[in-house]
Amino acid sequence: MDTTAFTHELAAQGFDAPLRLEREANGAMGWHTHPFEARALVLAGEIRILTEQGPERTYRAGDVFHLRQAEPHAEWYGPQGVTYLSGRKVTA
């Protein structure tokens, strides 16, 4: 998916304008949650995400991932790190 289509899709689904995020090479973030729903488009590098629903998945440039609000997950970043656009939405 390209950034224009992704941005339009986010707006249509009620997400905020996407933020550009970068994570360091070979970094990680242990189990955590976010107070928002997240939908993200990977621009470069790769990210692996593990949720309680299983199995660990790897996302690369062009892939989109989605995390529900308050969904426990852990993440790891590839040897080039990862850059992605992330739209956020808070639901009651």
MOCORQUI-V857228 format. One record per pair of residues at least 4 apart in sequence whose ideal C-beta (glycine too) atoms are under 8 Angstrom apart, sorted by the first residue. I is the first residue (numbers start at 1). J is the second residue. D is the distance in Angstrom with one decimal. If there is no record, write none. Layout:
((I	J	D) (I	J	D))
This chain:
((1	5	5.4) (1	6	5.2) (1	9	7.8) (1	41	6.0) (1	62	6.2) (1	64	5.8) (2	6	6.8) (3	7	6.1) (3	41	6.7) (3	43	7.5) (3	85	6.4) (4	8	6.5) (5	9	6.2) (6	10	6.5) (6	18	7.2) (6	41	4.4) (6	64	6.9) (6	85	6.4) (7	11	6.6) (7	17	7.4) (7	18	6.2) (7	85	7.6) (8	12	6.3) (9	13	6.3) (10	15	3.9) (10	16	7.7) (10	17	7.6) (10	18	6.0) (10	39	6.3) (10	87	3.8) (11	15	7.0) (11	17	7.8) (13	39	7.4) (13	89	7.4) (14	89	5.6) (15	37	7.7) (15	39	6.1) (15	87	3.5) (15	88	6.3) (15	89	4.6) (16	87	6.0) (16	88	5.1) (16	89	6.7) (17	87	7.3) (18	40	7.8) (18	41	7.5) (18	85	3.9) (18	86	5.8) (18	87	4.6) (19	85	7.1) (19	86	5.3) (19	87	7.9) (19	88	7.4) (20	43	7.7) (20	83	7.0) (20	84	7.7) (20	85	5.8) (21	40	7.9) (21	83	7.1) (21	84	5.7) (21	85	7.7) (21	86	5.5) (22	81	6.5) (22	82	7.3) (22	83	4.8) (23	27	5.5) (23	29	8.0) (23	45	7.9) (23	47	7.1) (23	75	8.0) (23	77	4.5) (23	81	5.4) (23	82	5.0) (23	83	7.9) (24	77	6.5) (24	81	5.3) (25	45	7.9) (25	77	6.6) (25	78	7.2) (25	79	5.6) (25	80	6.0) (25	81	4.3) (26	77	6.5) (26	78	7.5) (26	79	6.1) (26	81	7.8) (27	76	7.5) (27	77	4.6) (27	81	7.0) (28	74	7.4) (28	75	6.8) (28	76	4.6) (28	77	6.9) (29	74	6.7) (29	75	5.0) (30	74	5.5) (31	72	5.7) (31	73	7.1) (31	74	5.0) (32	72	7.3) (32	73	7.1) (32	74	7.4) (33	70	4.8) (33	71	6.4) (33	72	5.5) (33	73	7.5) (34	38	6.0) (34	67	6.8) (34	69	7.0) (34	70	7.2) (34	71	7.8) (34	88	7.8) (35	69	6.9) (35	70	6.9) (35	90	6.7) (36	69	5.7) (36	88	4.3) (36	89	6.2) (36	90	4.9) (37	66	7.7) (37	67	7.0) (37	68	5.8) (37	69	4.4) (37	88	6.9) (37	89	4.6) (37	90	7.3) (37	91	6.3) (38	66	7.1) (38	67	4.6) (38	86	5.5) (38	87	7.1) (38	88	5.7) (39	64	6.7) (39	65	7.6) (39	66	4.9) (39	67	8.0) (39	86	7.4) (39	87	5.0) (39	89	7.9) (40	64	6.7) (40	65	5.4) (40	66	7.7) (40	84	4.7) (40	85	6.3) (40	86	4.2) (40	87	7.2) (41	62	7.7) (41	63	7.6) (41	64	5.2) (41	84	6.1) (41	85	4.8) (42	46	7.1) (42	47	6.4) (42	59	5.0) (42	60	5.9) (42	61	5.5) (42	62	6.8) (42	63	5.0) (42	64	7.6) (42	65	7.4) (42	82	6.4) (42	83	7.5) (42	84	4.8) (43	61	6.2) (43	83	4.6) (43	84	5.7) (43	85	6.5) (44	61	5.6) (44	80	6.9) (44	82	7.1) (44	83	4.5) (45	60	7.7) (45	61	7.5) (45	77	6.7) (45	78	5.1) (45	80	4.3) (45	81	4.9) (45	82	3.8) (45	83	6.0) (46	58	5.8) (46	59	6.5) (46	60	4.7) (46	61	8.0) (46	77	7.3) (46	78	3.7) (46	80	7.4) (46	82	5.9) (47	58	7.4) (47	59	5.3) (47	65	7.5) (47	75	5.7) (47	76	7.2) (47	77	5.8) (47	78	7.1) (47	82	4.4) (47	84	7.0) (48	56	5.7) (48	57	6.9) (48	58	4.8) (48	59	7.7) (48	75	6.6) (48	76	4.5) (48	77	8.0) (48	78	7.7) (49	56	7.0) (49	57	5.8) (49	59	7.0) (49	65	6.2) (49	67	7.6) (49	73	5.6) (49	74	7.4) (49	75	5.1) (50	54	7.9) (50	55	7.7) (50	56	4.3) (50	57	7.9) (50	73	6.3) (50	74	4.9) (50	75	7.6) (51	67	7.4) (51	71	6.1) (51	72	6.9) (51	73	4.7) (52	71	7.7) (52	72	5.4) (52	73	7.8) (57	65	7.5) (59	63	4.0) (59	64	7.7) (59	65	5.0) (67	71	5.0) (67	73	6.0) (69	89	7.8) (69	90	6.9) (69	91	5.8) (77	81	5.2) (77	82	4.8) (78	82	6.3))
